[in-house]
Amino acid sequence: MPHINRRVFLAAAGGAATSLRPLFAAGDTAGVDETLRSGIVRRGIPDVVGMVASGDKTLYAGAFGKRDASGVPVRVDSIFAIASMTKAITTVAALQLVEQGKVDLAEPVAGRLPQLANLDVLEGFDAAGKPSLRPAKTPLTLRHLLTHTSGLCYDTWDGNMFRYSSATPATDPAKPGPLMFEPGTRWQYGQGVDWAGRLVEAVSGATLENYFQEKIFRPLGMQDTSYILPAAKFDRMVSRYHRDEGGDLTQDERKMPTPPTAFNGGGGLYSTAGDYVRFMQMILNQGMGTNKARILQPKTVESMLANQIGELTAGKMKSFRPNTSADVDIQPGHTEKWGLGFLINTTAYAGGRSTGSLAWAGVYNTFFWIDPKRRRCAVILMQYLPFVDKEAVGLLNDFERVVYRNW
């Protein structure tokens, strides 16, 4: 497992850069380049790709650093594991089926997914640590699944789920564990969109891979996005890293990913900055791609931009697996909401995105945002754990500020 000596890496990282310099109509493209180039050196990050677009064209693209310990430069079209950035795509697929009248946001999903019938809610633990369960009173709906209000939580960010999963071996992987709360009463990031993906498969009769390719990726021209990485594209795949006990980044074994036998709506896609920009441009253009492919109706996109969780708040998550994720607080001191597929900020970022912008991320420190008011979108891709590592968040913030200075 290759290990990066911080000083050796920093000396090497600054030399590899590719960018599309003429793209800003009026802006300091070199300044954006320098922010990313110097940022990975200063912060000890192996590689970064950043891209910015309006609704109809790419404004900036740059790639800096190394694909892996071999020293091969990262490229603008390098392929990253985008993890939970998959969720917004699964949400679009589910909403396509809603538009077609094949499923409803408010109907109980157990009619399509019997595994989600008769679920229990965890009420706590007794003195001996045994979980106390009771039957859920509220049937799960597609709206619950898409808004992270289902109670199906990830144990990385929910203390009770972490305690339950640590003490209770899974008996049936096809059956979800207990709900952490009554559906609709809390926002807690979790497995809801994973199960929404299974609903898409059950209703459409297609695997998520085939559905996405036919209904979203090929229509939008997203040629490098898939759950399956072809051998011919392995050379473009960026290696993953993790932060070791000494604080340095260690490269994970570089090998061809094994094709999955099942597809997860909550994560698992490989993609490029350019492909994800095409997806975001479709949202900016009210459901239509830059090539005029209609993916969603405008009213559906409007619902994705609207608060769907009422008085609840979103985006704050304490981590119980620090090697996977640091604590998550997307905009400290401010309240966020959740639409359909996206986090929504209720106040503008200082020097950055407007109020009402959409965003989310992937666990390997891949981030995106969509700013409908400014008709801009951006993505920044890194590839290491833990999620929201302070250096990754620092580079994201630096990138956002320099981008907005050029608009």
C-alpha positions as CSV (number, residue, x, y, z in Angstrom):
1,M,0.0,0.0,0.0
2,P,1.9,3.1,-1.1
3,H,2.4,5.7,1.5
4,I,2.8,9.4,0.8
5,N,5.6,11.3,2.6
6,R,4.0,14.7,3.0
7,R,7.1,16.6,1.9
8,V,7.9,14.4,-1.1
9,F,4.2,14.6,-2.2
10,L,4.0,18.3,-1.8
11,A,7.1,18.8,-4.0
12,A,5.7,16.5,-6.7
13,A,2.0,17.6,-6.7
14,G,2.5,21.1,-8.1
15,G,3.8,20.0,-11.5
16,A,0.7,18.2,-12.9
17,A,-2.0,20.4,-14.2
18,T,-4.4,20.5,-17.1
19,S,-7.1,23.1,-17.5
20,L,-9.2,24.7,-20.2
21,R,-8.0,28.3,-19.9
22,P,-10.1,30.2,-22.5
23,L,-13.5,29.3,-20.9
24,F,-14.2,32.3,-18.7
25,A,-15.8,35.0,-20.7
26,A,-14.7,37.6,-18.2
27,G,-12.7,36.2,-15.3
28,D,-9.4,35.3,-13.8
29,T,-9.1,31.7,-15.0
30,A,-5.5,31.6,-13.9
31,G,-6.6,32.6,-10.4
32,V,-8.9,29.6,-10.2
33,D,-6.1,27.4,-11.5
34,E,-3.8,28.8,-8.9
35,T,-6.3,28.3,-6.1
36,L,-6.6,24.6,-6.9
37,R,-2.9,24.0,-7.8
38,S,-1.5,25.6,-4.7
39,G,-4.4,24.4,-2.6
40,I,-3.6,20.7,-3.0
41,V,0.1,21.4,-2.3
42,R,-0.6,23.4,0.8
43,R,-3.3,21.0,2.1
44,G,-1.5,17.8,1.2
45,I,-4.4,16.5,-1.1
46,P,-3.3,14.1,-3.9
47,D,-5.5,15.5,-6.7
48,V,-8.5,17.7,-7.5
49,V,-10.7,18.3,-10.5
50,G,-12.9,21.4,-10.5
51,M,-15.5,22.5,-13.1
52,V,-18.0,25.4,-13.3
53,A,-20.8,25.9,-15.8
54,S,-23.8,28.0,-16.6
55,G,-27.0,26.5,-17.9
56,D,-25.6,26.2,-21.5
57,K,-21.8,26.1,-21.4
58,T,-18.8,25.1,-19.4
59,L,-17.1,28.1,-17.9
60,Y,-14.1,26.5,-16.3
61,A,-12.4,23.1,-16.0
62,G,-9.1,22.3,-14.3
63,A,-7.3,19.3,-13.0
64,F,-4.2,19.2,-10.7
65,G,-2.2,16.6,-8.9
66,K,-1.6,12.9,-9.5
67,R,-3.9,10.0,-10.3
68,D,-2.0,7.8,-7.9
69,A,1.4,7.1,-6.4
70,S,2.8,6.3,-9.9
71,G,2.8,10.1,-10.7
72,V,0.4,9.9,-13.6
73,P,-1.3,13.4,-13.9
74,V,-4.9,13.6,-13.1
75,R,-7.0,14.9,-16.0
76,V,-10.2,16.9,-16.5
77,D,-11.9,13.7,-17.7
78,S,-10.5,11.5,-14.9
79,I,-13.1,9.1,-13.3
80,F,-14.0,9.3,-9.6
81,A,-16.2,7.3,-7.3
82,I,-18.9,9.8,-6.6
83,A,-20.6,7.7,-3.8
84,S,-23.7,9.6,-2.5
85,M,-23.7,12.0,-5.4
86,T,-25.6,9.0,-6.8
87,K,-28.6,9.9,-4.7
88,A,-29.6,12.9,-6.7
89,I,-29.6,10.8,-9.8
90,T,-31.7,8.1,-8.1
91,T,-34.1,10.8,-7.0
92,V,-34.5,12.0,-10.6
93,A,-35.3,8.4,-11.7
94,A,-37.9,8.0,-9.0
95,L,-39.5,11.4,-10.0
96,Q,-39.7,10.3,-13.6
97,L,-41.9,7.4,-12.5
98,V,-44.0,9.8,-10.4
99,E,-44.5,11.9,-13.5
100,Q,-45.6,8.8,-15.4
101,G,-48.2,8.0,-12.7
102,K,-46.5,4.7,-11.9
103,V,-45.8,5.6,-8.3
104,D,-46.9,8.4,-5.9
105,L,-44.8,10.3,-3.4
106,A,-47.4,9.9,-0.7
107,E,-48.4,6.2,-1.2
108,P,-47.0,3.6,1.2
109,V,-44.0,1.9,-0.5
110,A,-44.6,-1.5,1.1
111,G,-47.1,-2.2,-1.6
112,R,-44.1,-2.3,-4.0
113,L,-41.4,-3.3,-1.5
114,P,-42.8,-5.8,1.0
115,Q,-39.5,-5.6,2.9
116,L,-40.6,-2.2,4.1
117,A,-43.8,-3.4,5.7
118,N,-44.3,-3.9,9.4
119,L,-41.1,-2.1,10.5
120,D,-40.1,-1.5,14.1
121,V,-38.9,1.7,15.7
122,L,-36.0,1.7,18.1
123,E,-37.1,3.4,21.3
124,G,-33.9,3.0,23.2
125,F,-31.8,0.4,25.2
126,D,-32.4,-1.1,28.6
127,A,-29.9,-1.3,31.4
128,A,-28.3,-4.4,29.9
129,G,-28.0,-2.8,26.4
130,K,-30.8,-4.7,24.9
131,P,-32.7,-2.7,22.2
132,S,-36.3,-1.7,22.9
133,L,-38.5,-1.9,19.8
134,R,-42.1,-1.0,19.0
135,P,-44.1,-1.3,15.7
136,A,-44.0,1.9,13.6
137,K,-47.3,3.7,13.4
138,T,-46.6,5.6,10.1
139,P,-46.2,3.7,6.8
140,L,-43.1,4.6,4.8
141,T,-43.7,6.7,1.7
142,L,-41.5,7.6,-1.3
143,R,-41.4,11.1,0.1
144,H,-39.9,9.9,3.3
145,L,-37.3,7.9,1.4
146,L,-36.3,10.8,-0.7
147,T,-36.1,13.4,2.1
148,H,-34.2,11.4,4.7
149,T,-37.2,11.5,7.0
150,S,-37.8,7.7,6.9
151,G,-35.9,6.7,10.0
152,L,-33.7,4.4,8.0
153,C,-30.3,5.8,9.1
154,Y,-26.7,5.2,8.4
155,D,-24.8,4.0,11.4
156,T,-21.9,6.4,10.6
157,W,-24.0,9.4,11.6
158,D,-26.6,8.2,14.0
159,G,-25.6,7.2,17.5
160,N,-28.5,4.8,18.1
161,M,-28.1,3.1,14.8
162,F,-24.3,2.8,15.4
163,R,-25.0,1.2,18.8
164,Y,-27.7,-1.1,17.5
165,S,-25.6,-2.3,14.5
166,S,-22.5,-2.7,16.6
167,A,-24.4,-5.0,19.0
168,T,-26.9,-6.7,16.8
169,P,-25.6,-8.8,13.9
170,A,-27.7,-8.4,10.7
171,T,-30.0,-11.4,10.2
172,D,-31.4,-10.6,6.8
173,P,-29.5,-8.1,4.5
174,A,-32.6,-7.8,2.4
175,K,-34.6,-6.5,5.3
176,P,-33.8,-3.1,6.7
177,G,-32.9,-2.6,10.3
178,P,-35.2,-0.8,12.7
179,L,-36.2,2.8,12.2
180,M,-34.5,5.3,14.4
181,F,-37.6,7.4,14.7
182,E,-41.2,7.5,13.5
183,P,-41.3,8.4,9.8
184,G,-41.7,12.1,9.1
185,T,-40.7,13.3,12.6
186,R,-36.9,13.9,12.0
187,W,-34.3,14.5,9.3
188,Q,-31.4,12.1,9.6
189,Y,-29.2,11.2,6.6
190,G,-29.6,7.5,5.8
191,Q,-30.7,4.6,3.6
192,G,-33.9,6.1,2.3
193,V,-32.6,6.8,-1.2
194,D,-30.9,3.3,-1.2
195,W,-34.4,1.9,-0.9
196,A,-35.8,4.4,-3.4
197,G,-33.4,2.8,-5.9
198,R,-35.0,-0.6,-5.2
199,L,-38.4,0.9,-5.7
200,V,-37.3,2.3,-9.1
201,E,-36.1,-1.2,-10.1
202,A,-39.4,-2.8,-8.8
203,V,-41.6,-0.4,-10.7
204,S,-39.6,-0.1,-13.9
205,G,-38.6,-3.8,-14.2
206,A,-35.0,-2.7,-15.0
207,T,-31.8,-2.6,-13.0
208,L,-30.7,0.8,-11.9
209,E,-27.7,0.6,-14.2
210,N,-29.9,-0.1,-17.2
211,Y,-32.6,2.4,-16.2
212,F,-30.0,5.2,-15.6
213,Q,-28.3,4.5,-18.9
214,E,-31.5,4.5,-20.9
215,K,-33.5,7.3,-19.2
216,I,-30.8,9.7,-17.9
217,F,-27.2,9.1,-18.9
218,R,-27.5,8.5,-22.7
219,P,-30.1,11.2,-23.2
220,L,-27.8,13.7,-21.4
221,G,-24.6,12.5,-23.0
222,M,-23.1,11.3,-19.7
223,Q,-20.9,8.7,-21.4
224,D,-18.5,8.1,-18.5
225,T,-21.1,7.5,-15.7
226,S,-21.9,4.0,-14.6
227,Y,-21.9,1.5,-11.7
228,I,-19.5,-0.6,-13.9
229,L,-16.1,0.7,-14.8
230,P,-15.0,-0.8,-18.1
231,A,-11.4,-2.1,-18.3
232,A,-10.7,0.4,-21.1
233,K,-11.3,3.3,-18.7
234,F,-9.3,1.9,-15.7
235,D,-6.4,4.1,-16.7
236,R,-8.6,7.2,-16.0
237,M,-9.8,6.1,-12.6
238,V,-8.4,8.1,-9.7
239,S,-7.1,6.0,-6.8
240,R,-8.6,6.4,-3.3
241,Y,-6.6,7.4,-0.2
242,H,-7.3,7.4,3.5
243,R,-5.8,9.5,6.3
244,D,-3.6,7.3,8.5
245,E,-3.0,7.6,12.3
246,G,-0.1,10.0,11.6
247,G,-2.3,12.3,9.6
248,D,-0.8,11.5,6.2
249,L,-2.7,10.1,3.2
250,T,-2.1,6.5,2.3
251,Q,-3.2,5.2,-1.1
252,D,-5.6,2.3,-1.1
253,E,-4.7,-0.7,-3.3
254,R,-5.2,0.3,-6.9
255,K,-7.1,-2.4,-8.7
256,M,-9.8,-2.9,-11.2
257,P,-13.2,-2.6,-9.4
258,T,-15.3,-5.8,-9.3
259,P,-18.5,-5.2,-11.2
260,P,-21.4,-5.1,-8.7
261,T,-24.0,-7.8,-8.6
262,A,-26.6,-5.4,-7.4
263,F,-27.0,-1.6,-7.8
264,N,-27.5,0.8,-4.9
265,G,-29.5,4.0,-5.3
266,G,-27.6,5.6,-2.5
267,G,-24.1,5.3,-4.0
268,G,-21.8,3.3,-6.2
269,L,-21.6,5.3,-9.4
270,Y,-18.3,6.3,-11.2
271,S,-18.4,9.6,-13.0
272,T,-16.4,12.6,-14.3
273,A,-16.7,16.3,-13.6
274,G,-18.0,16.9,-17.1
275,D,-20.7,14.3,-16.8
276,Y,-22.0,15.5,-13.5
277,V,-22.1,19.1,-14.9
278,R,-24.4,17.8,-17.6
279,F,-26.7,16.4,-14.9
280,M,-26.6,19.7,-13.0
281,Q,-27.3,21.8,-16.1
282,M,-30.4,19.7,-16.6
283,I,-31.6,20.9,-13.2
284,L,-30.7,24.5,-14.0
285,N,-32.7,24.2,-17.3
286,Q,-35.8,22.9,-15.5
287,G,-35.4,19.3,-16.6
288,M,-33.9,19.7,-20.1
289,G,-30.4,18.9,-21.0
290,T,-28.1,21.2,-23.0
291,N,-28.8,18.9,-26.0
292,K,-32.6,19.5,-25.6
293,A,-33.2,16.1,-24.1
294,R,-36.2,16.3,-21.7
295,I,-35.5,14.4,-18.5
296,L,-38.1,16.0,-16.1
297,Q,-40.9,18.4,-16.3
298,P,-40.4,21.9,-15.0
299,K,-42.9,21.5,-12.2
300,T,-41.1,18.4,-11.0
301,V,-37.8,20.3,-10.9
302,E,-39.5,23.1,-8.9
303,S,-40.5,20.5,-6.3
304,M,-36.8,19.5,-6.0
305,L,-35.9,23.1,-5.3
306,A,-38.6,23.5,-2.6
307,N,-38.3,22.7,1.1
308,Q,-39.9,19.3,1.6
309,I,-39.3,18.8,5.4
310,G,-41.3,21.7,6.9
311,E,-39.9,22.9,10.2
312,L,-37.2,20.2,10.4
313,T,-33.6,21.0,9.8
314,A,-31.0,19.2,7.7
315,G,-27.3,18.9,7.1
316,K,-26.0,18.5,10.7
317,M,-24.5,15.1,11.4
318,K,-22.3,13.9,14.2
319,S,-19.9,11.1,13.1
320,F,-19.6,7.9,15.0
321,R,-17.0,6.5,12.5
322,P,-14.2,9.1,12.4
323,N,-12.2,7.1,9.9
324,T,-15.1,7.4,7.5
325,S,-16.3,10.9,8.2
326,A,-15.7,13.9,10.4
327,D,-18.7,15.7,11.9
328,V,-20.8,17.3,9.2
329,D,-22.0,20.9,9.5
330,I,-22.4,22.2,6.0
331,Q,-23.0,25.8,7.0
332,P,-22.2,26.4,10.7
333,G,-24.6,28.7,12.5
334,H,-27.2,28.5,9.8
335,T,-30.3,26.3,9.1
336,E,-30.6,24.1,6.0
337,K,-33.6,22.3,4.5
338,W,-34.0,19.3,2.2
339,G,-35.9,19.3,-1.1
340,L,-36.1,16.2,-3.3
341,G,-32.5,15.1,-3.9
342,F,-30.7,18.1,-2.5
343,L,-29.7,20.1,0.5
344,I,-31.0,23.6,0.4
345,N,-29.2,26.5,2.1
346,T,-31.6,29.1,3.6
347,T,-29.0,31.9,3.8
348,A,-26.3,32.8,1.3
349,Y,-22.7,31.6,1.7
350,A,-20.3,34.5,2.4
351,G,-18.6,35.2,-0.9
352,G,-20.4,32.2,-2.4
353,R,-23.6,30.5,-3.4
354,S,-27.0,32.2,-3.2
355,T,-29.8,31.5,-0.9
356,G,-31.8,28.6,-2.1
357,S,-28.9,26.8,-3.8
358,L,-28.9,23.0,-4.0
359,A,-26.0,20.8,-2.9
360,W,-24.7,17.5,-1.7
361,A,-21.6,15.4,-1.8
362,G,-20.0,12.0,-1.8
363,V,-18.1,10.4,1.1
364,Y,-14.7,10.5,-0.7
365,N,-14.9,14.3,-0.7
366,T,-16.7,15.0,-3.9
367,F,-18.9,18.1,-3.7
368,F,-21.3,19.9,-6.0
369,W,-23.7,22.9,-5.8
370,I,-26.3,24.3,-8.1
371,D,-27.2,28.0,-7.8
372,P,-30.5,28.6,-9.6
373,K,-30.5,32.4,-8.9
374,R,-27.1,32.9,-10.5
375,R,-27.7,30.1,-13.0
376,R,-24.4,28.5,-12.2
377,C,-23.3,25.0,-11.0
378,A,-20.0,23.7,-9.9
379,V,-18.4,20.4,-8.9
380,I,-15.1,19.7,-7.1
381,L,-13.8,16.1,-6.9
382,M,-11.2,14.7,-4.6
383,Q,-10.8,11.0,-3.6
384,Y,-10.0,10.3,0.0
385,L,-11.4,9.6,3.5
386,P,-12.5,10.8,5.9
387,F,-15.5,12.8,4.5
388,V,-15.5,16.5,5.2
389,D,-11.9,16.3,6.2
390,K,-10.9,19.9,7.1
391,E,-8.4,20.1,4.3
392,A,-11.0,19.0,1.7
393,V,-13.6,21.4,3.1
394,G,-11.0,24.2,3.1
395,L,-10.2,23.6,-0.6
396,L,-14.0,23.5,-1.4
397,N,-14.5,26.8,0.3
398,D,-11.4,28.4,-1.4
399,F,-12.7,27.1,-4.8
400,E,-16.2,28.5,-4.2
401,R,-15.0,31.9,-3.3
402,V,-12.6,32.3,-6.2
403,V,-15.3,31.1,-8.6
404,Y,-17.8,33.7,-7.4
405,R,-15.2,36.4,-7.6
406,N,-15.2,35.7,-11.3
407,W,-18.9,35.9,-12.0
